[in-house]
Amino acid sequence: MKIERFKAVLFDMDGVIVDTMPYHFISWFEILKRYGVRVSPMTVFEMEGAKWGAVIEFAYKQAGKKLTAGLADKIRFERETIFNKYFNRYVFEGIPEFIKSLKKQSILTGLVSGSSLEEAKRFLPKSIYGLFDVIVTGDMVKHSKPYPDPYLTAAKELGISAKECLVIENAPYGIKAAKAAKMHCLAVATSLHKDKLKKADRVFETHMELYGYLKH
């Protein structure tokens, strides 16, 4: 597919640029276990892109337990501490070079993540963070993924139409958001089997497969 047909490429962050999803699961599993609530890897991976408070609400609902606003905030704070203890940054192979190649072709780049802006600054190396023409995070929009708002906001900030954007995702919520925004979406199976990502326009097993496809 000719990348030149698009004016912008919009990237999800977790699982697309940095491999954070295993740490997200471990931290959610540990903190919720303290409160007698179990959460599965599939729940965390499939809900990636939503505001993280939604994970707590879903897990408590499944467990049939009552969740108060104060408790939810406490859990989120404690989970972040656990996440920071485990987190070891790993940028997926070829990502810096790929983003830089887009810039050289005058293609705009955007980061569209369900994580917060503070997390984006912390998770990404400064050398990558500074490459994006627009950044939209979960705390910047009223409705996060799977709603189209984050991607539509990015397109609006860039001054282009939705059909001029290519989205790269790795999770069902993000794919649903991109398609709801009427954007072309490619997915990489970094944390879920490709069968879970089939609503994307095309799914790749690895980043290298994705890069190769976009060179043709």
PyMOL commands that set and color helices and strands:
alter all, ss='L'
color gray80, all
select helices_A, chain A and resi 3-5+21-34+41-46+53-63+69-86+95-104+117-123+126-129+138-140+149-158+162-164+172-180+194-197+207-214
alter helices_A, ss='H'
color red, helices_A
select strands_A, chain A and resi 8-11+108-112+134-136+165-169+184-188+202-204
alter strands_A, ss='S'
color yellow, strands_A
deselect
rebuild
show_as cartoon
